[in-house]
Amino acid sequence: MEIYIPSLFIFVLAMFAGFELITKVPPTLHTPLMSGANAISGISIIGALLVSGPKETNFSVILGLIAVVFATINVVGGFSVTDRMLQMFKKKKEPK
């Protein structure tokens, strides 16, 4: 139990720091920030796959599976939003 308290404290501090960082990002930088977040989520997927790899089912395997699902949703959603934003900057074809 004593090992969970410092980990929980670091997690809460990271949440506050992340919230402060995200709220101060100007709208013009949201697309590059999304691309960076997608790359980090891709790394999270690899780590979660490694954690959820053992055949015996225990708590860490279940958490790893949940992490894979949520990180995959994040990556797919982030790439689709980034693609939509980039489509806005393409020149439209003029009808003949």
SULQUI-V261640 format. One record per helix or strand. SS is the DSSP state (alpha for helix, beta for strand). FROM is the first residue (numbers start at 1). LEN is the number of residues. If there is no record, write none. Layout:
((SS | FROM | LEN) (SS | FROM | LEN))
This chain:
((alpha | 2 | 22) (alpha | 27 | 25) (alpha | 59 | 30))
